[in-house]
Amino acid sequence: MKKDIHPKYYPEAKIICACGNIIEVGSTIEEMKVETCSACHPFYTGKKKSMDTTGRVDRFKKLAEKAKEKKAAKTVKKPRAKADEKVEKKTAKKK
């Protein structure tokens, strides 16, 4: 192996989260700052956060609601006179 090509290894490097949590791990960087960690990330905590600054979530919900209403209005049952006549003809032929 070549000498002096590997970076320095810090066995007790600190990772500092924006929530204040400090994690000590081994790394080639002595100190890192991150926005989320396992203590504050919604996936790990189970807390659902919705960052809705421009109203996108509300707008999406309204569009989905309108689409449901439109689909429900389209699914009005049509009379099945022709289908009923075919069934009656088949049963009459069998007798």
Order of alpha helices (4+ residues) and beta strands (2+ residues): beta-beta-beta-alpha-alpha-alpha
